[in-house]
Amino acid sequence: MENITDSPFRSVCKQFGADLVVSEFISSEGLIRDAVKSRIKLTFGEEERPVAIQIFGHDVDSMRKAAELAEEAAPDMIDLNFGCPVRKVVRKGAGAALLKDIPRMLEIAEAVVKATHLPVSVKTRLGWDDGDQPIVLLAEQLQDLGVAAIAIHGRTAVQLYGGSADWTLIGEVKQNPRMKMPVFGNGDITNALVAKERLDQTGVDGLMIGRAATGNPWIFREIKSYLQTGYIPPQPDLPERIAILQKHFSKSLTYKGERQTILEFRKFYSGYFKGIPDMKPYRMRLVTAISIEKIEGILNEILNPIHP
């Protein structure tokens, strides 16, 4: 979710009912070297609370120092990413690579818990591959070290994002009589019906939604409405989608500037217009537009099409 779950996107998700939002993951090494990109990721607005700052790395001392620096930004939680399977992260021994080195993972978790006064949560996966899925015992071990909550993605690291998420072991973690800390499930929660099915199946304390919220922040509204009332509100119509998109875009301009916003926002258009017929030509133009004026013109044309 790098370059997706930044402050502008998180604030829009909160508007639609997300209870807790998490920052883009931040390199511990970048943070302690005072890298500009890492520092920017620490920023958030008060409307985003409660908010967690997520850090990743493989060196125990660097992760401890990064947690201390993250705490200075005054988030509500520190989150440890032990689940990212992306090659450039795993190659450095961080993220999901720590599922192959559980002692180091536990050492990092213990060091961070001791270094901060904030609650510390962990995001991880079932295990490294199908033959190595230690999540039930691992969750116990993390809890015993003082970790306050765990979010589990129902895939192994080797799976990346392929295949289907397996929630069976997530349910086993939650049903483990030794488990006292909250357990959150993650993976393939694409709509309100699936969300309720996973909650009923596993009894988890909450759901973490990632990719399905990209360009679709109203997914939180839909899920909460269905869980609370049994009613799924209709999808936003085209004018509302564009209004939400424009608000998100405007916040991003303030946060990142014109060039970076134009480039990074390209990954959101498909989500914002998903299910709306005849949008492909407009999406193609939006992702190739290189100015705010051009983007605004295309959005206005979508709302007010010119018919020959």
C-alpha positions in Angstrom: 0.0 0.0 0.0 3.0 2.3 -0.5 2.0 5.6 -2.1 -1.6 4.7 -1.5 -2.3 5.0 2.3 -0.9 8.5 2.6 -2.5 11.2 4.7 -5.0 12.4 2.1 -6.3 8.9 1.4 -6.5 8.0 5.1 -8.6 11.1 5.8 -11.0 10.2 3.0 -11.3 6.6 4.4 -12.0 8.1 7.9 -14.8 10.2 6.3 -16.5 6.9 5.2 -16.1 5.1 8.5 -12.7 3.5 8.8 -12.2 3.1 12.6 -8.3 2.9 12.5 -6.0 3.9 9.7 -2.4 2.9 9.2 0.4 4.9 7.5 2.4 3.8 4.5 5.2 1.6 5.8 8.3 3.5 6.7 11.8 2.2 6.4 13.5 2.2 9.8 16.8 2.9 8.1 15.4 5.8 6.2 13.8 7.2 9.3 17.0 7.2 11.4 18.9 8.7 8.5 16.4 11.5 8.5 15.4 10.8 4.8 12.9 13.3 3.6 10.5 10.7 2.2 10.4 8.8 5.4 9.8 11.9 7.5 6.9 13.0 5.3 5.2 9.7 5.9 5.1 10.5 9.6 2.7 13.4 9.1 -1.0 13.0 9.7 -4.0 15.2 10.4 -6.0 15.1 13.7 -9.1 14.0 11.7 -7.3 10.7 11.0 -7.1 9.6 14.6 -6.8 6.9 15.8 -3.8 6.4 13.5 -0.9 4.0 13.6 2.6 4.6 12.2 3.9 1.5 10.5 7.6 0.8 10.3 9.7 -2.0 8.8 13.3 -3.2 8.9 15.5 -6.1 9.8 18.0 -4.5 12.3 16.9 -4.6 15.9 18.6 -1.4 17.0 17.4 0.5 13.9 13.8 -0.6 14.5 14.0 0.4 18.2 15.3 3.9 17.2 12.8 4.2 14.4 10.0 3.4 16.9 11.3 6.2 19.2 11.3 8.6 16.3 7.8 7.6 15.2 6.5 8.1 18.8 7.7 11.7 18.6 5.1 12.3 15.8 2.5 11.4 18.5 0.4 8.7 16.7 -1.9 6.5 18.6 0.0 3.2 17.9 3.2 1.8 16.4 2.7 -1.0 13.9 5.4 -3.4 12.8 5.3 -4.7 9.3 6.4 -8.3 9.3 4.3 -9.2 6.3 5.3 -7.3 3.2 6.3 -9.9 0.5 7.7 -7.4 -2.1 11.1 -8.5 -3.3 13.0 -5.3 -2.6 11.8 -5.5 1.1 12.4 -9.2 1.5 15.8 -9.0 -0.1 16.9 -6.8 2.8 15.6 -9.2 5.4 12.6 -7.1 6.3 8.9 -7.5 6.0 7.8 -11.1 5.4 11.5 -12.2 5.3 11.3 -12.2 9.1 8.9 -15.2 8.9 12.0 -17.1 8.0 13.8 -15.8 11.0 11.3 -15.9 13.9 13.9 -15.3 16.6 14.9 -12.0 15.0 11.3 -11.0 14.5 10.6 -11.6 18.2 13.7 -9.7 19.2 12.6 -6.7 17.1 9.1 -6.8 18.6 10.4 -7.0 22.1 12.8 -4.1 21.6 10.1 -1.9 20.1 7.6 -2.7 22.8 10.2 -1.7 25.4 11.2 1.5 23.5 7.8 3.1 23.3 4.9 4.0 25.6 2.5 3.5 22.8 0.6 0.3 22.0 2.5 -1.8 19.5 0.7 -4.0 16.9 2.0 -6.4 14.3 1.0 -7.0 10.7 2.1 -10.4 9.3 1.1 -13.4 7.3 0.4 -17.1 7.9 4.0 -18.0 7.3 6.7 -18.1 4.6 5.2 -20.9 2.5 2.7 -23.7 2.6 5.2 -25.9 4.6 5.9 -23.2 7.1 2.9 -21.6 8.7 3.7 -20.9 12.3 1.1 -18.2 12.9 -0.8 -19.7 15.8 2.3 -20.1 18.0 3.8 -16.9 16.6 0.8 -14.9 17.7 1.2 -16.3 21.2 4.9 -15.5 21.3 4.2 -11.9 20.2 1.5 -11.5 22.8 3.8 -12.7 25.5 6.3 -10.0 24.5 3.7 -7.3 25.0 2.4 -6.8 21.5 -1.1 -5.2 21.9 -2.8 -6.5 18.7 -2.1 -8.6 15.6 -3.4 -8.3 12.0 -3.0 -11.4 9.9 -3.1 -11.6 6.1 -4.4 -15.0 5.0 -1.6 -15.8 2.6 2.0 -16.9 2.9 4.8 -14.7 1.8 5.5 -16.9 -1.3 1.9 -16.5 -2.5 2.4 -12.7 -2.7 -1.2 -11.6 -3.6 -2.0 -14.6 -5.8 -4.6 -17.2 -5.2 -7.2 -16.8 -2.4 -6.7 -15.8 1.1 -7.1 -18.7 3.6 -8.8 -17.6 6.8 -8.7 -21.0 8.5 -5.6 -20.3 10.5 -6.7 -16.7 11.2 -9.7 -18.3 12.9 -7.5 -20.7 14.8 -5.4 -17.8 16.2 -8.6 -16.0 17.4 -10.1 -19.2 18.9 -6.8 -20.1 20.7 -7.8 -19.9 24.4 -4.4 -18.3 25.2 -5.1 -15.4 22.8 -6.1 -12.3 24.7 -5.0 -9.5 22.4 -7.3 -8.4 19.6 -6.9 -10.3 16.3 -7.7 -8.7 13.0 -8.1 -10.5 9.7 -7.0 -9.3 6.3 -7.2 -10.6 2.7 -9.8 -10.5 -0.1 -12.4 -8.5 1.8 -13.9 -7.0 -1.2 -17.5 -6.2 -0.1 -19.9 -6.2 2.8 -21.1 -9.7 2.3 -17.6 -11.1 2.4 -16.8 -9.0 5.4 -19.7 -10.5 7.4 -18.9 -14.0 6.3 -15.3 -13.7 7.5 -16.3 -12.2 10.8 -18.9 -15.0 11.3 -16.3 -17.7 10.2 -13.5 -16.6 12.5 -14.8 -14.4 15.3 -12.0 -12.0 14.7 -12.1 -8.7 16.5 -11.9 -6.6 13.4 -11.1 -6.5 9.7 -8.2 -4.8 7.9 -8.9 -3.7 4.4 -6.2 -2.7 2.0 -6.3 -3.0 -1.8 -10.1 -3.1 -1.9 -10.3 0.4 -0.5 -8.1 1.9 -3.3 -10.3 4.3 -5.1 -13.2 2.8 -3.2 -13.2 4.5 0.3 -17.0 4.0 0.6 -16.4 0.3 1.2 -16.1 1.1 4.9 -19.5 2.8 4.9 -21.0 -0.2 3.1 -19.5 -2.8 5.5 -20.4 -0.9 8.7 -24.0 -0.4 7.5 -24.5 -4.0 6.6 -23.0 -5.2 9.9 -25.1 -2.8 12.0 -28.4 -2.9 10.1 -28.3 -5.6 7.4 -28.7 -2.9 4.8 -26.1 -2.3 2.1 -26.3 1.3 0.8 -26.2 1.8 -2.9 -22.9 2.6 -4.6 -22.2 6.3 -5.0 -23.5 7.7 -8.3 -21.1 9.3 -10.8 -21.3 12.9 -9.5 -20.6 11.7 -5.9 -17.7 9.6 -7.0 -16.2 12.5 -8.8 -16.8 14.8 -5.9 -15.0 12.3 -3.6 -12.2 11.9 -6.1 -11.8 15.7 -6.4 -11.6 16.1 -2.6 -9.0 13.3 -2.4 -7.0 14.9 -5.3 -7.1 18.3 -3.7 -5.8 17.0 -0.4 -3.1 15.2 -2.2 -2.0 18.4 -4.0 -1.7 20.2 -0.7 0.2 17.2 0.8 2.5 16.2 -2.1 2.4 18.9 -4.7 1.3 18.8 -8.3 3.8 16.5 -10.0 3.8 13.7 -7.5 0.0 13.9 -7.1 -0.6 13.6 -10.8 1.7 10.6 -11.1 0.6 8.7 -8.0 -3.1 9.4 -8.4 -3.2 7.3 -11.5 -3.6 4.1 -9.5 -6.9 5.4 -8.0 -8.9 6.1 -11.2 -9.9 2.5 -11.8 -11.4 2.2 -8.4 -13.3 5.4 -8.4 -14.9 4.5 -11.7 -15.3 0.8 -11.2 -18.7 -0.4 -12.3 -19.5 2.7 -14.3 -20.0 1.9 -18.0 -18.0 3.4 -20.8 -15.3 4.8 -18.5 -12.3 3.1 -20.1 -11.5 5.9 -22.6 -11.8 8.5 -19.9 -9.5 6.5 -17.6 -6.9 6.1 -20.3 -6.9 9.9 -20.8 -6.7 10.5 -17.1 -3.7 8.3 -16.5 -1.8 10.0 -19.3 -2.8 13.6 -18.4 0.2 15.7 -17.2 -1.5 18.8 -15.9 -4.2 19.7 -13.3 -6.1 21.6 -15.9 -6.2 18.6 -18.2 -7.5 16.3 -15.4 -10.1 18.8 -14.4 -11.2 19.1 -18.0 -11.6 15.4 -18.3 -13.6 15.1 -15.1 -15.9 17.9 -16.2 -16.3 16.1 -19.6 -17.3 12.9 -17.7 -20.0 14.8 -15.9 -21.1 16.8 -18.9 -20.4 14.7 -22.0 -20.4 16.4 -25.3 -22.6 14.5 -27.7 -22.1 15.0 -31.4 
